[in-house]
Amino acid sequence: MRRRLANYEADRSVPYAGLTPEALADRALQAMHAPVAYRPVETDGAARAARRIAQVLENRWWVRS
């Protein structure tokens, strides 16, 4: 998940080692008040998958008689 967030420039992960509740609260407040600057997320994943499946089904040369 972290890598996926990084792909969209939306990764706000914090190192767990030495993390205090106060530090986590500070980071959360910073994130809430920071301007939104992530890249748009693709929403056509299902359509792209359907097109690929259709291409595979159309190219089943071994089934044709």
DSSP file (Angstrom, degrees, kcal/mol; ACC not computed):
  #  RESIDUE AA STRUCTURE BP1 BP2  ACC     N-H-->O    O-->H-N    N-H-->O    O-->H-N    TCO  KAPPA ALPHA  PHI   PSI    X-CA   Y-CA   Z-CA
    1    1 A M     >        0   0    0      0, 0.0     4,-2.5     0, 0.0     5,-0.2   0.000 360.0 360.0 360.0 -38.8    0.0    0.0    0.0
    2    2 A R  H  >  +     0   0    0      1,-0.2     4,-2.2     2,-0.2     8,-0.1   0.901 360.0  50.1 -62.5 -39.5    2.8    2.4    0.8
    3    3 A R  H  > S+     0   0    0      2,-0.2     4,-2.0     1,-0.2    -1,-0.2   0.894 109.4  51.5 -65.2 -39.3    4.3    2.0   -2.7
    4    4 A R  H  > S+     0   0    0      2,-0.2     4,-1.0     1,-0.2    -2,-0.2   0.912 110.4  48.4 -64.5 -42.0    0.9    2.6   -4.3
    5    5 A L  H ><>S+     0   0    0     -4,-2.5     5,-3.0     1,-0.2     3,-0.5   0.895 109.2  53.7 -63.3 -39.2    0.5    5.8   -2.2
    6    6 A A  H ><5S+     0   0    0     -4,-2.2     3,-1.6     1,-0.2    -1,-0.2   0.866 100.9  60.3 -64.0 -35.4    4.0    6.9   -3.2
    7    7 A N  H 3<5S+     0   0    0     -4,-2.0    -1,-0.2     1,-0.3    -2,-0.2   0.828 110.4  41.6 -60.1 -30.9    3.1    6.4   -6.9
    8    8 A Y  T <<5S-     0   0    0     -4,-1.0    31,-2.3    -3,-0.5    -1,-0.3   0.253 115.9-115.8 -99.8  11.9    0.5    9.0   -6.4
    9    9 A E  T < 5S+     0   0    0     -3,-1.6    -3,-0.2    29,-0.2    28,-0.1   0.878  86.8 114.6  55.8  40.8    2.7   11.2   -4.3
   10   10 A A      < +     0   0    0     -5,-3.0     2,-0.5    -8,-0.1    -4,-0.2   0.143  31.1 131.8-123.5  16.0    0.4   10.7   -1.4
   11   11 A D        +     0   0    0     -6,-0.4    -9,-0.0     1,-0.1    -8,-0.0  -0.610  17.1 162.6 -77.5 120.1    2.7    8.8    1.0
   12   12 A R        +     0   0    0     -2,-0.5    -1,-0.1     2,-0.1    19,-0.1  -0.125  22.1 152.4-124.4  34.2    2.6   10.3    4.5
   13   13 A S        -     0   0    0    -11,-0.1    -2,-0.0     1,-0.0     0, 0.0  -0.262  28.8-154.4 -67.9 153.8    4.1    7.3    6.3
   14   14 A V        -     0   0    0      5,-0.0     2,-0.2     0, 0.0     5,-0.1  -0.965  26.1-102.5-127.3 145.3    6.0    7.8    9.6
   15   15 A P        -     0   0    0      0, 0.0     0, 0.0     0, 0.0     0, 0.0  -0.479  24.1-149.2 -68.2 135.7    8.7    5.5   11.0
   16   16 A Y    >   +     0   0    0     -2,-0.2     3,-2.1     2,-0.1     2,-0.2   0.851  69.4  96.4 -74.9 -35.7    7.3    3.4   13.9
   17   17 A A  T 3  S-     0   0    0      1,-0.3     3,-0.1    -3,-0.0     0, 0.0  -0.373 103.9  -0.6 -61.4 123.5   10.5    3.2   15.8
   18   18 A G  T 3  S+     0   0    0      1,-0.2     2,-0.3    -2,-0.2    -1,-0.3   0.560  91.6 153.5  76.4   8.6   10.5    5.8   18.5
   19   19 A L    <   -     0   0    0     -3,-2.1    -1,-0.2    -5,-0.1    -3,-0.1  -0.537  24.9-163.5 -74.6 131.7    7.1    7.2   17.5
   20   20 A T     >  -     0   0    0     -2,-0.3     4,-2.5    -3,-0.1     5,-0.2  -0.759  31.8-113.7-109.4 159.8    5.2    8.9   20.4
   21   21 A P  H  > S+     0   0    0      0, 0.0     4,-2.4     0, 0.0     5,-0.2   0.887 118.7  52.1 -58.3 -37.1    1.5    9.7   20.5
   22   22 A E  H  > S+     0   0    0      2,-0.2     4,-2.5     1,-0.2     5,-0.2   0.922 109.3  48.0 -65.9 -43.5    2.4   13.4   20.5
   23   23 A A  H  > S+     0   0    0      2,-0.2     4,-2.4     1,-0.2    -1,-0.2   0.900 112.4  49.6 -64.1 -40.1    4.6   13.1   17.4
   24   24 A L  H  X S+     0   0    0     -4,-2.5     4,-2.5     2,-0.2    -2,-0.2   0.912 110.7  49.9 -64.6 -41.9    1.8   11.1   15.6
   25   25 A A  H  X S+     0   0    0     -4,-2.4     4,-2.5    -5,-0.2    -2,-0.2   0.908 110.2  50.8 -63.2 -41.2   -0.7   13.7   16.5
   26   26 A D  H  X S+     0   0    0     -4,-2.5     4,-2.4     2,-0.2    -2,-0.2   0.923 111.0  47.8 -61.5 -44.2    1.6   16.5   15.2
   27   27 A R  H  X S+     0   0    0     -4,-2.4     4,-2.4     2,-0.2    -2,-0.2   0.899 111.2  51.3 -64.3 -39.6    2.1   14.7   11.9
   28   28 A A  H  X S+     0   0    0     -4,-2.5     4,-2.3     2,-0.2    -2,-0.2   0.923 110.6  48.4 -63.7 -43.2   -1.7   14.1   11.6
   29   29 A L  H  X S+     0   0    0     -4,-2.5     4,-1.7     2,-0.2    -2,-0.2   0.905 110.9  50.9 -63.6 -41.1   -2.4   17.8   12.2
   30   30 A Q  H  X S+     0   0    0     -4,-2.4     4,-0.9     1,-0.2    -1,-0.2   0.921 111.5  48.1 -60.4 -43.5    0.3   18.8    9.7
   31   31 A A  H  < S+     0   0    0     -4,-2.4     3,-0.4     1,-0.2    -2,-0.2   0.885 109.9  52.0 -65.8 -38.9   -1.3   16.4    7.1
   32   32 A M  H  < S+     0   0    0     -4,-2.3    -1,-0.2     1,-0.2    -2,-0.2   0.834 115.9  40.2 -67.3 -31.3   -4.8   17.7    7.7
   33   33 A H  H  < S+     0   0    0     -4,-1.7    -1,-0.2    -5,-0.2    -2,-0.2   0.489  94.0  99.6 -98.4  -3.3   -3.7   21.3    7.2
   34   34 A A  S  < S-     0   0    0     -4,-0.9     3,-0.0    -3,-0.4     2,-0.0  -0.537  84.1-100.3 -79.9 148.3   -1.4   20.8    4.3
   35   35 A P        -     0   0    0      0, 0.0     2,-0.4     0, 0.0    -1,-0.1  -0.377  41.0-103.0 -66.1 147.6   -2.7   21.5    0.8
   36   36 A V        +     0   0    0      1,-0.1   -26,-0.1    -3,-0.1    -5,-0.0  -0.579  52.0 159.1 -72.5 125.8   -3.8   18.5   -1.2
   37   37 A A        +     0   0    0     -2,-0.4     2,-0.2   -28,-0.1    -1,-0.1   0.106  22.2 126.2-139.6  24.5   -1.0   17.8   -3.7
   38   38 A Y        -     0   0    0      1,-0.1   -29,-0.2   -28,-0.1   -28,-0.1  -0.500  62.7-103.5 -86.1 158.1   -1.4   14.2   -4.8
   39   39 A R        -     0   0    0    -31,-2.3    -1,-0.1    -2,-0.2    -2,-0.1  -0.411  47.5 -88.6 -74.2 153.4   -1.7   13.0   -8.4
   40   40 A P        -     0   0    0      0, 0.0     2,-0.4     0, 0.0    -1,-0.1  -0.340  42.2-125.0 -61.9 142.8   -5.1   12.1   -9.8
   41   41 A V        -     0   0    0     -3,-0.1     2,-0.1     1,-0.1   -33,-0.0  -0.751  23.9-114.4 -92.1 134.0   -6.0    8.4   -9.3
   42   42 A E        -     0   0    0     -2,-0.4     3,-0.1     1,-0.1    -1,-0.1  -0.404  28.2-175.9 -66.6 142.4   -7.0    6.4  -12.3
   43   43 A T        +     0   0    0      1,-0.1     3,-0.2    -2,-0.1     4,-0.2   0.230  65.6  79.9-122.1  11.7  -10.6    5.2  -12.3
   44   44 A D     >  +     0   0    0      1,-0.2     4,-2.4     2,-0.1     5,-0.2   0.080  51.7 117.0-108.3  24.4  -10.6    3.1  -15.5
   45   45 A G  H  > S+     0   0    0      1,-0.2     4,-2.3     2,-0.2     5,-0.2   0.895  76.7  48.9 -60.0 -43.2   -9.0    0.0  -14.1
   46   46 A A  H  > S+     0   0    0     -3,-0.2     4,-2.4     2,-0.2    -1,-0.2   0.903 112.0  49.1 -65.3 -40.8  -12.1   -2.2  -14.7
   47   47 A A  H  > S+     0   0    0      2,-0.2     4,-2.2     1,-0.2    -2,-0.2   0.905 111.5  49.1 -66.2 -40.9  -12.5   -1.0  -18.3
   48   48 A R  H  X S+     0   0    0     -4,-2.4     4,-2.0     2,-0.2    -2,-0.2   0.910 111.8  49.2 -65.0 -40.5   -8.8   -1.6  -19.0
   49   49 A A  H  X S+     0   0    0     -4,-2.3     4,-2.4    -5,-0.2    -2,-0.2   0.908 110.0  51.1 -64.3 -41.3   -9.0   -5.1  -17.5
   50   50 A A  H  X S+     0   0    0     -4,-2.4     4,-2.5     1,-0.2    -1,-0.2   0.896 108.8  51.4 -63.6 -40.3  -12.1   -5.9  -19.6
   51   51 A R  H  X S+     0   0    0     -4,-2.2     4,-2.2     2,-0.2    -1,-0.2   0.914 110.6  48.5 -63.1 -42.1  -10.4   -4.8  -22.8
   52   52 A R  H  X S+     0   0    0     -4,-2.0     4,-2.1     2,-0.2    -2,-0.2   0.912 111.4  49.2 -64.7 -42.0   -7.4   -7.0  -22.1
   53   53 A I  H  X S+     0   0    0     -4,-2.4     4,-2.5     1,-0.2    -2,-0.2   0.918 110.3  51.5 -62.8 -42.6   -9.7  -10.0  -21.4
   54   54 A A  H  X S+     0   0    0     -4,-2.5     4,-2.2     1,-0.2    -1,-0.2   0.891 108.4  52.0 -61.9 -39.0  -11.6   -9.3  -24.6
   55   55 A Q  H  X S+     0   0    0     -4,-2.2     4,-1.3     2,-0.2    -1,-0.2   0.913 110.2  48.2 -63.3 -42.2   -8.3   -9.2  -26.5
   56   56 A V  H  < S+     0   0    0     -4,-2.1     3,-0.3     1,-0.2    -2,-0.2   0.928 112.4  48.3 -63.7 -44.4   -7.2  -12.6  -25.0
   57   57 A L  H >< S+     0   0    0     -4,-2.5     3,-1.0     1,-0.2    -1,-0.2   0.857 110.2  51.9 -66.4 -34.5  -10.6  -14.2  -25.9
   58   58 A E  H 3< S+     0   0    0     -4,-2.2    -1,-0.2     1,-0.2    -2,-0.2   0.775 107.8  53.5 -71.1 -25.0  -10.5  -12.8  -29.4
   59   59 A N  T 3<  +     0   0    0     -4,-1.3     2,-1.9    -3,-0.3     3,-0.2   0.017  67.1 124.5-100.9  27.6   -7.0  -14.3  -30.0
   60   60 A R    X>  +     0   0    0     -3,-1.0     3,-1.5     1,-0.2     4,-0.9  -0.488  25.5 160.0 -84.5  69.5   -7.8  -17.9  -29.0
   61   61 A W  T 34  +     0   0    0     -2,-1.9    -1,-0.2     1,-0.3     3,-0.2   0.779  65.6  64.1 -63.4 -27.4   -6.6  -19.3  -32.3
   62   62 A W  T 34 S+     0   0    0     -3,-0.2    -1,-0.3     1,-0.2    -2,-0.1   0.670 100.5  52.0 -74.1 -15.0   -6.1  -22.7  -30.8
   63   63 A V  T <4 S+     0   0    0     -3,-1.5    -1,-0.2     2,-0.0    -2,-0.2   0.780  88.0  95.5 -89.1 -30.2   -9.9  -23.0  -30.1
   64   64 A R     <        0   0    0     -4,-0.9    -3,-0.0    -3,-0.2     0, 0.0  -0.293 360.0 360.0 -64.3 142.6  -11.0  -22.2  -33.6
   65   65 A S              0   0    0      0, 0.0    -1,-0.1     0, 0.0    -4,-0.0   0.397 360.0 360.0-120.8 360.0  -11.7  -25.1  -35.9
